[in-house]
Amino acid sequence: MYDRIFCDSELQNFFVKTDKDRLLAKQTEFLTHATGGLSQWTGLSMKEAHQGRGIGEREYNKVVEIVRETLEGLGVAPDLIAEV
């Protein structure tokens, strides 16, 4: 999923200075929490994590599309995809 996001021409500039390994670890933790696997989230809120980064609706929708397509490709149930 992140290979697609990091290489997407519309999104890649948002990740130039990103520690990609740390981001992947936090994303795994977040998705595990969001789907009921962890009782406590230790990261920033979504608003705090993305504030001031210039992310608009177009970029947001592009990431949502990639996440959805990835989860569908992995055979994740539609109700879990909607939850994520």
C-alpha positions in Angstrom: 0.0 0.0 0.0 2.7 2.5 1.0 4.8 1.6 -2.0 2.0 2.9 -4.1 1.5 6.0 -1.9 5.2 6.9 -1.7 5.6 6.6 -5.5 2.3 8.3 -6.6 3.1 11.5 -8.5 0.4 13.4 -6.6 1.5 12.2 -3.2 5.2 11.6 -3.2 6.2 15.1 -2.2 4.4 14.8 1.1 6.8 12.0 2.1 10.2 13.4 1.0 11.4 14.0 4.7 9.4 11.2 6.2 11.0 8.4 8.2 9.1 5.7 6.2 9.9 2.8 8.6 8.5 4.8 11.5 5.4 5.8 9.5 4.8 2.1 8.6 5.1 1.1 12.2 2.7 3.8 13.4 0.3 3.0 10.6 0.3 -0.7 11.5 -0.3 0.3 15.2 -3.1 2.7 14.2 -4.9 0.2 11.9 -4.7 -2.5 14.5 -6.2 -0.1 17.1 -8.9 1.1 14.7 -10.0 -2.4 14.0 -10.2 -3.5 17.6 -6.8 -5.1 18.1 -5.3 -2.6 20.5 -7.1 -1.0 23.4 -5.0 2.2 23.5 -3.6 4.4 20.7 -0.3 6.1 21.6 0.1 8.2 18.5 -1.1 11.7 17.6 -4.7 12.3 16.6 -5.3 12.3 12.8 -5.7 16.1 13.0 -2.5 16.6 14.9 -0.5 14.3 12.7 -1.6 15.9 9.4 -2.1 19.6 10.4 -0.1 22.1 8.4 1.0 19.7 5.8 -1.0 21.1 2.9 -3.1 18.0 2.4 -6.2 18.9 0.5 -9.3 16.9 -0.4 -7.8 15.6 -3.6 -4.8 14.1 -1.8 -6.9 12.7 1.0 -9.2 11.0 -1.5 -6.2 9.6 -3.4 -4.9 8.0 -0.3 -8.4 6.6 0.6 -8.6 5.1 -2.9 -5.2 3.4 -2.6 -6.0 2.1 0.9 -9.4 0.8 -0.3 -8.0 -0.9 -3.4 -5.2 -2.5 -1.4 -7.6 -3.9 1.2 -10.0 -5.2 -1.4 -7.0 -6.9 -3.2 -6.2 -8.6 0.1 -9.7 -9.9 0.5 -10.6 -7.8 3.5 -14.3 -7.8 4.3 -16.2 -4.8 3.0 -17.5 -3.9 6.5 -13.9 -3.7 7.8 -12.8 -1.6 4.8 -15.6 0.8 5.5 -14.5 1.0 9.2 -10.9 1.8 8.2 
